[in-house]
């Protein structure tokens, strides 16, 4: 519940003293007087400050009244009432837009106007003495006749309208079901690249016919098919095939016996419950995946779960921190505006034909993960009108609207500059408070319940958790430096991943980070959505910042400042020493974790997907096989490899695992390190391995993966309190090489031919296994691949920079098989 004093963002000092819980505004900067002016000048200055604050308090309160012997003296503040009116108007506009979008999405693939067309058509045939209803209209007419309140003509009109409406609804249901059946077909994905059969072309035409016109973000949701449950025997056989190259003969025989026993005995029983869930629930995986993989995890989110997104690699459009923050925050809010109106286009594959699920966009903003002792929860609000900004250990609440409109970039810059200029010191325990979100979850949950459940702490924590998103004004300078590319990129990656462990709110859906030199980035919490969804937002922000909003010649945001906008508000805390001890413990835990992260982030310039496609192979398969070769050279052995794929062809789909280390990839790697093998033999094995990888990826995308099915069977076994040695062993196997490609989704936003320097750096994540590697990569344009490699210093087996050297060599060695020398690559560039 907002305090009325907060509506203008400037509560009066009297209110702050009396309640002890209201946020405190930043004082307006006043001229400093010389030390020789004496006590009278200092008293005068204090009086000026009091007058200023009293004026702010007077303006903030909507009305005041005084009880006198003559009655009640009522005084209204027109400015405050105006702000209240505009705020209410803004809320009602959003409610109306949500209602309108709900109607449009609810009748898709038809449109609301099609109702009128159908009803007019029915009425026209009735007046032409033709009955299109086969007697149904006459039955409706006879039913209405029993009321006795309508004339004959009225009954005919009402009967026609009712039948027309029913026919319209039936047509919508038929079109929606037909589209769902059509979208359940995935044969097009397994066709040879560049070749499309006549049947697929006909299928595409039918999909487009039933897809309607101008879909909104959530238009296809009810038409998407459910994720199918694979047969237990198929999943078990695929699992055994995936681990064959990783196990000795005796171990594989033992695992085969366990798997076959499971497939015959316990598996079918667990499968029955899973089938039942798939019929009842929208998606048989997603809710359990969110709960058991993310929300029930009791370890730190920082490094282990959260991931990051980097700024443009080479370009910093302005070195003014406040200006970059102004444009960046405004661009994020423009995206939120489009999201609220559902104006973001749904992502479509296969020539803008096949839609992907958009459900993950729903919790992008106004969302926070709330810690619990046994499990966390996700708190999502329909709207939020403020952000919280962290700077030098202090928290500031910044309102996003003024005069009923969104703040302009220059106005946001003004607010950020006010925060940067504020000289106040952090309160006791405030500077390191965010370390609670970086450490173990149970201490944070207990601390939150004990010390943040009432008073000013609750109000301030609510401001953070209910903010649209969190902003950190970092005091360091980061980004790519040509004179020291390795160290600068590694430092940049680590800063985005964990910072100082107490300057990012890791529970928020995302933290927007702006560095002192104008570089920016993002740290995102993982439970509410996967990286491609955050990547979609980030592409829009970078493009809008540089190409739409831009900057003035002096580096400031375009436009004018506005002195009438209330100052940002300092959040007030009362953190006892016991709580500060918990904060220090969490910070120590987080520091140990952060200091153990060995990161290597680098741009690979030798070639990109343009040259890879000239080799007539999949760029992703090329990189994955290079990763297998690099890992073998680095470790001298193969390992279980995780590549993230998506299942968003299905409703509420999230991810599936592609087990990239296959028998085919191992054969290719062994041939590459065998000097007796000819180039022709190596090429043949590469093509076999590449085709196998693409097949595995397609199986994962179309619901025939291995790991999500086995995971859900394991969850069912726990509910039934039955043990499965097979499932227990499968789910305990470590992923020593965890990989993910960051997709470029809005290539039209960046014209790399005209602006080749505006290339993205992608993003990354921490190591999944203590003795393994985490590798993220993005194929940017035609000539660049950015890699992000993470591991742990504490493991004697891993070294991120050593792996990076092996990866570069592996990429070049594979490309050399196709006869492309370094000179020919330069010509291609």
N, C-alpha and C positions, 0 to 999 in steps of 0.2 A: 504494500500500500504506500503510494507516494505521499510524503508530507506536503501540504499545500505550499509551504515555504520553498519547496524544491522546484516548483513549477517554473520559476524564473532562474533557478540555479544559484540563487544568492540568499541564503537564509540570514536573518539578522543575528548579530552577536548575542543579543539577549536570549533569543531562542536557543542558541547553542549552549549558553551557560546553564539555562534552566533544565534542558533535557539531557545534556551531556552526550548526545548521540547524533546530532545533525552534522553533516559535512561542513567543513570550514572553507570559505572562499579564499582564493589568492587575493591578497591586498593589491590594490592598484599601485604601481610604482610612483613614489613621490620624490620631489627634488631633495637631495641631501644637503644639509646645512653645514657650514664650517664649524669647527670645534670651539671657536672663540665667541660664538653668538650668545652663550650663556644659557641659564636655566629657562628663561622666559621663552626663547625661541624653541627649545625642545618641548616645553609644555604646549606651545602653540601648535607645534607639529603633531603631537599626540592628539590635540583637540581636532585638528584637521582630519586625522585618521578616523577618530570617533564620528565626526560629522559625516565623512564619506560612508562609513559602515552603516550609520543610522539612515542615511539616504538610501543605501542599498536595501536595508531592511524595509524601509517605508515603501520602496518600489516593489519589493518582492511580495508583500502581503496584498491580497486581492481586496480586502476590506478591513476596516477597523471600526470599532464602536466604543463609545464611552457612556457609562450610565451616570446621569446627572439628576438633580432634583426636578429639572424641567422635562425629563424624559431621556430617550436614547439618542445620542448624537452619532449618526452613521456617516462614514466617509468611504468612498469607493476609489480604488486605484484603477483608472481606465487602462493603463498599460498592462497591468497584471490580468485584468479581465479579458483584454484583447488576446493575450498569450493563451489564456485558458480556452477561450473560444476557438482560436486557431488550432490548438492542440486537439480539441474535441472534433473539429471539422476534419482534421487529418485522419483521426482514428475512424470516423464514420466513412470516409472515402475508402480506406483500406478494407473495411468490412464489406462495403458495396462491391468493390473489385473482386474480393474473394468469393462473394455470392455469385457474381456474374460469371467468373471463371469456373466456379463449381457447376453451374448450369451448362456452360459450353462443353466442359470436359465430360459431364455426366451423360450428355446425349451424343457424344462423339462415337462413331464417325459421321453421324448426321450433324445438322446444325439447327439451332432454334428456329431459324426462318423456314426450314424444311417442314416444320409442323404446319405452318400456314399453307404451304403449297399442297400438302396432302389433304388438309381439311377442305380447302377450296376445291380441289379435284373431286373429293367425295360429294360435296354439296352440288357441284356442277352436274355430276352424273345423276344425282337425285332429281334435280329440276328438269333433266332431260328424260325423266321417267325410266331411268336405268338403275337397277339395284346392284351396286358393286359388292354388297355385303352378303349376298346369298341368304337373305332373310334375317340377318342379325339386326339390322336397323329397325325392322318391323317389330322384333321382339323387344328392343329397347323402348320403342314407341309405346308398346302395350304396357310395359312396366311403368313408364312415366304416366300413363293414362290413369293409373290407380290413384294418383295424387289429387287430381281434380283441380289443380291450381293453374294449369297451363292451357293455352289455346292450342288448337291443332297445328297452326303454323309454328308456334314456339316449340312444341314437342318435336316436330320434324327437324327444326334447326338444331335443337339440343341433341337429338338422336344422331344426327349427322356428325356433329362436332365430337360427341363421345366415341362414335365408331372410328372417325378419322384419327382421333388421338390414340385409340387402341391400335389401329393399323400402323400408325407412326412408331409407336413403342415397339410393336412386333418387328417392324423393319429394322429398327436400331439393334434389337437383340439378335436378329438374324445376321445383320452385317457384322456385328461385333463377334459373334460366334464363328462366322465364316472366316473372319480375319485371324482369329485365334487358331483355327485349324490350319490355315495357310502358313502362319508363322511357326507352327510346330514342325514344319518341314525344314530340314537342314542339309539336304543333299547338295545344295549349291556350294556349301563350304568345302566339300570333299572333291569338287571338280578340279581338274588341272588348271593351274593359273593361266589366265589369258584366254581360256576356252570356255564357252558357255553353250550348253545344249539347248535345243529348241524347247524342251520341256521346262527348263529353268527360265527361259525367256517368257513363256506363257505364264508360268507361275508368278514371275515378277509383275507382269501386266495385271494379273488378278489381284495381287497384293496392293498395287497402286490404286486400282478401282475401288477396293474396299477400305482404303486408308483415309478417304476423305481429303479435304483441302485445308491448308494452313493449320497443321496440328500445333497445339500448345505443348508446354513441357510435359504435362502429365496426361495428355490425350490418349496415349496408347496403353496406359497402365492396365485397364480392364481387358484389353485385347491380347495381352502377352500370355503365352502358355505357362503352365506350371513346370517347375523343374522336375524332370522324371527321375524315378528311383531305379538305378540299374539293377540287373539281376545279380544276386550274391556271387554266383559262380563266375560271371564275367568279371566282376571287380576283383575277386580272389585271383583269377588267372592273370589279369593285367598286373596285379601286385607282384605275383611271383616272377613274371617276365621282367619287371622293373628292377628287382633286387638280384636277379641271377648274376650279373657281372660284378656284384659287390660282395658276394658270399663265396666261401670255400665250398667244395662239393658236399662235405659232411654237414655243414651248417645249412646249406640249401635243402638237403634231403630232410633234415629235421623240420625246417620251416614249411616245406611242402606238406609233410605229414600233418602239422598243426593246421595249415590252411585248408587242406582237404577235409579234415575232421570238422572244422568250423563250418565249411560250406554245406556239409551234409546234416549236421546235428543242430548246433545252436544258431547258426546263421539264419535259416528259414524262420525260426521263431522270432528273432529280433526283426527280421525283414517284415513280418506281418504287421508289427506295431508301426514300423516306419512307413509302410504303405498306407496304413490308416491315417497317420499324421499328414502324409502328402495329399490325401483326399480332403482332409479337414482344413489344414493350414494353407496359407498362400504359398509358402516356401518351406520345405521340410528341413532346410539347413540353416537359414539365416538367423533365426532367433536364438537357436542353440549356439551357433558360432559367435554371435555377439556376446551372449551371456558367459559361456564357459571359456572362450579363448581370450576375450577382452575384459569384460566387467568383473569376472571372478578372480582375475589375476591379482595377487597381493604384492607383487614386486613393483619397483618404480616404473612409472610410465616413461620418464626421461630415458633416452637411449634405447630402452628395451621395446617400446611400443610406438612412441611418437616419431614422426619423420619430418623432413624439412623440404622447402623449395627455395631455390636460389634465384637471384636477380639475373638480368641480362649479363652475359659473360664480360663483354668489353666496355659497355656504355654505362656511364653515370650521367644522366641528363642534367642534373644540378648537384652541386656539392653542399647546398644548404639543407641541413637536416630537417628543419621545420617545413621547408617548401616541398621536399620529397614526401614527407609524411602527409602534407596537405593534399597533394595530388593522389597519393596512394590510397589514403583513407576515403577520399571522395570517389575514386574509381571503384573501390570495394562496395561503397554504398550505392553507386549506380547499378552495380551487378545485383545487389540485394533488391533494389527497386524492380529490376527486370524479373528477378526470381519471384517476388511477391505477386507480380502481375502475370506470372507464368509465360513471359515473353521470350524466355530462353528457348531456342529451338531444340527439340529432342535430337539426340545423336542417332544418325541413321547410317547403316552400312549398305554395301552393295549398290552403289549408285543412288544413294538417298532413298532406299527402299525398305530395309529391315531395321526396325527401331530397337534401341536398347532401353532397359529399365531406367527410369529417372527417380526412383524412390529415394535414393541417397541424398538428393538435393534438399529434401524437406528439413533436415536438421543442420544445415550449414551455418546459419546465423542464430543468435540468441540462445546458444546451447552451451551447456557445461556438464562435465562429468562430476558427479557428487560422490565422495568417498563413503564407503560403508565398511563395517568390520568384517562382514562375510562376502558381500558383493557390492559393487558400485552401481549407481543408477545414472541415467542420462536425463537431465532436466532441460526441456526445450520450451521456449515461450513463443507465442505467435508474433510478438513484436517487442522491440526494445528501442528506446529513443536516445540511448547514450552509449558511449564507450568508456573504458577505463584505461588510462595511460600511466605507465610506470616510468619514472625517471629518477635516477640517483637515490633509490631506496624509498621513494614516495609514490603514493597512488593518487591520481586525479580523475575525477568524474567530469567528462566533457559531453555536454548536450549536443545532439546532432542536428537539431531543428531550431529555427528562429523565425518568427513571424509566419509560422505555419509552413515553412519550406525547408528543404535540406540546405545545410550550410554549404557555401561555395568553396572551392579549393583555397582561395586566398584567405577566406574567413577561418577555415580549419588551420591553415598555416599560422594565422594570427594567434589562435588558441594554443597551438603547439609551442609557438615562440614564447607565449606567456608562461608556459610550464618550464621551458628551458631557462627563462630569466628568473624564475622564482628562487630566492635564496634560502628558503626555509630548510631546516634539517629534518631528517626522518625521526619519527617518534620511537620510543623504546620498543624494540622487537619488529618494527615495521620494515626495515631495510632487507631483512632476510626472510620475511614472511612467506614468500612464494616457494621457498625451499620445501615447505610442507607438501607441495604438489609434486616435487621432484623425488621425494624419498618413498619409503614403504607406505602402503596404503592404510594399514591398520592404525599406526600411530596418528596419521592425519585424520582418520575417521574419529578416533577417540578424542583427539584434540579439538576437532571441529564441534563435536557434541558438547564438550566440557566448557569451552571458552568462547565459542562463536554462536551461541544460541540465543543471546539476548543483548539488549543495549546497543551501544555504538558499534561493537564488533559485528553483531548480526547485520546491522544496517549497512555497514561498509562491505562486508562479505557478500551480501545480497547485491550490492552495486556491481561488484566484480563478476559474480556468477550470472547475473541477469543482464550483463552488458551485451551489446550486439557482437562484439569481439574484443580481444585484449590487444593493447598496443605497447610495445617496449621501445623507448628511445635509448638505444645502446650508446654507451660512452666510448666504445672502441671504433677504430676504422678498419673496414674489411673490404674484401673484393680482390679480383685478379690484378696482380702487379707484374708487368712484363719483366722487370729486373729480377724477380724471384717468384716465378709462377707456382712452383710446388708448395713452398711454405705458405704463400698467401692464400691459395685455394684450400689447403688443409686447415688453416686457421679459420677461414670463412665457414667451411663445412662444420667444424666443431662448435663454432659460435652459434650457428643456427640450430645444431642438434641439442646442445645443452647450455650454451652461454656460461654464466657464472653460477648456474644451478639455482639461483635465487632471483633472477630477473626475467623469467618467463612464467606465465601461469599455465602450467602444462595440462591442467584440467579443461581449459577452454577449448572449444571446437578448433580454433586456431589463434595463434598469437602473431600479429603483424609486427615485424621488427625493422626499425630504421636505424642505421648506423650513423656515426658522427659525420662521416664523409659523404653521406647521401646514398650509400648502397642500402638495399633493402632485402628482405627475405621473409620467410614464413615458417613457423613450427606448428604442426597440426597433430591433434589427438586422433587416434586411429579407430576407436570403437564405432563412431557414428557414420563413417564413410571410408572408402578406399581412396588411394592416391589420385586416380584419374579425375575424380570429382573435384578435389582441391586443385588439381592441375588445370582444369577447365576455368575455374575462377582466376587462377594466377595468370593464365595466358591473357585473359580479358584485362586484368589490372595492368600488366606490363604494356600491353598495346594501347590501352586508353590513356595511360600516364604519358607515354611518349608521343603518340600520333594524334590524339584527340585533344587532350587538355593542354599539354605543352607548358613551357615556361617563358617568362619574360627575359629580356636580354640580361638583366641583372641577376638571374637565377631564381627569382621569386615566382610564385604561382601567378598566373594572369588574373587580373581583376583588382578590386580595391578592398582595403580593410574596412571593418565595420565596428566603430567604437561602442555601439549600442549593445553588442552581444555580451551577455554576462560572462564574467571570468570563470575559468574552470574551478572546480571545487575540490579541495583537499579532503580525502577520506580520513576519518578519525578512528584511531584504534586505542584500545586499552588492553595491552597484552601483558599478563602477569608473568613473573619470573618462571613459574612452572611451565608455562606455555613456551617461553623463550628457550628453555632447556630442550623441549621437544623439537623446536625449530633447529637448534644447533645440532641435535642428533641426526635429524633428517638431512641437514646440509652436509654433515660429515659423510653420511651414506652416499649422497649424491656426488660429492666431490671425489670420493674413491672410485665410483662408477665412471664419472666423466674423465678423470685423469687416466683411466685404463683404456680409453678408446683410442685406437690407432687408425687415423683416417688419412686416406690419400684420394684427393679429387683432382682430376685433370682432363683437359680437352684433348681428344685424339684427332690430329689434323691430317694424318697421312692419306686418309680417304674416308668416304662416308657411304651412305646407302645408295648414292647415285652409281658409284663404281661397283658396289656389291650387286645391284640389280643388273648391271651389264654382264655379270657372271651367271645370270639366269638362276638365282637362288634367293631364298628369303633372307632379308637383312637380319631378322631376329634369329633365325637358325644359324646364320653365319656367326653372329656374336656369341650365341650359346655354345657352339662348337669350339670357338676360340677360348671361351671360359673353361671348357673341359680340358683343352690342351694346356692352357696356362696353369690350371690347378694340378694337373699331373706333373708338369715340370716343377711346380713349386713344392708339392708334397711327395711326389713319387708314388702316388696311389690315386684310385678313384674314390668318390664319396657320393652319398645320397644328396641329390641336388634338387632344390626347390626353385621353380620359376612360377611367378604369380600369373595366372590367367584369370579371365573374368567370365562369369556366367550370367551377364546382364541381358542375354537374349531371352531370359526367363524372368518372370515377375519377382521382384525383390531379390534377384540374384546378386551375389557379391563376387567371391573369388573361388578358384579351384587351383589345384597344384598340377603343374606339368613336371613330371620326373624326367629331367633333361639328361640325366646320365643313363643311357641305354646301352644295350649290347652293341648296337650299331655305332654309337658315338665312341665307345671304348675301342672298337676295332679301328676306327679312323685315327684316334689318338695314338694308339700303339704303332700304327703304320707311319705316323708323322715322326716318331722318335726312332724309327728303325731305318738305318742308312741303306739297307739292302732293298727297300721298297722303291719302286719307280714312281715318277710323278703321275703317270697314267693310273697306276694302282691306287695311289693316294686320292686322286680326283674321283675315281669310281667309288671308293669308300666314303668320301666326303658327301657325294650326292646321295648315297644310300642313307647315310646318317642324317642329312638335312631333310630328306623326304620323311624319314621316321619321326624326326622332331616335329615337323609340321603336322603330321598325322596325330601325334600325341596332343599337340596344342588344340587341334580341331575337336578331338574327343573331349578334352576338358571343357571347351567352350560350349559344347552341345549336351552337356550333362552326363557324359560317360567317363568322368574322371575317377580317380581311385580314392583320394584321401578324404574328401568330404563325406562320401558314402560310409567309409570305415569309421570316421569320426562319429557320425550319427548312430551307427550301430553300437559303438562303444557307449554312447550316452544312454541308449535304450538299455544296454546290459547293466549299467549302473542303477537305473531306475528299477529294474527287475531284480537287482541284487544278485546277479549271476556273474561268475568270473569267466573270462575268456583268455586263456594264455596267448592265443593268436593275436587278438586285438590289443592286449596289454603290451606285447612285444612290438607290434607295428607302431603304436602311438608313442613308444619310448625311444624310437630310433631318432638320433639327432640329425638335423639338416646342417652339415658342415659347409655347404655352399648354398647360400640363399640369394636368389637373383630376382630382379624385377626391371622390366622396361617401362619407362615413363612415356606414354604416347603423346604425340602432338595431335591435338584434336581440332584446332581452329587455325589451320595453316593460312587461311585467307586473311588473318589479322596481321601477318608479317610478310611483307614483300621483300624477300631476301635477295632478289635480283637487284632491286633498287637500293636496299639498305642491308648490305651483306654483314655489317657489323652488329646488327640487332639480332643476335642469336642467343637462345636460352642456355642456361647452364644445367637445367634439369633439377633433380633433387636426390636425396639419399636417406638412408636409415642406418641404424646401428647393427652390430653383428648379432645374429640369432643364436649361434652356439659359442661357448666360451673358447673353443679351439677351432673356430671356423671363420669364414668370410661372409660378409654381406656386400653384394654388388648391385648397384643401380646404374642404369644407363639410359641415355636419350639420344635418338638419331635426329639431329637438327639439320633441316634442309637436306642438301645433297652431299655435303662435303665435310660434315663434322659429327663426331660422336663424343659425348661427354660421359665420363665414367666416375663413379663414386664408390670407393672401396673402403670397407670398415673391418676391423678385427680388434683383438685385445692385446695390449702390451704384455699382459700377464701370461699369455700362452707362448711357450717357447717354440711352438710349431709354426706360428703365423707371423707375417710381416706384410703390412699393406703395400708399402713401397716396393718390396721385392715381388709381390704378386702383380703389381702394376707393370713392372718391367717385363715379367713373363707374359702378361696380357698383350702389351704392345708388340712384343716379338711374335706371339701366336697370331695376332691379327695380320701382321706383315707376311708371316710364313704361309698362311692359308691363301692370302691374296696372290703370293708368288706362284702358287700352283696353277693359277689361271693365266700366267704369262704377263702379268702387269708389273713392270719394273717401276722403280721410283720416278724415273723420267716420264714414263707414260702416265703415271698418276698426276704429275704436275701439269701435263698437257690437258688431262681431263678436268682439273680444277679450272 
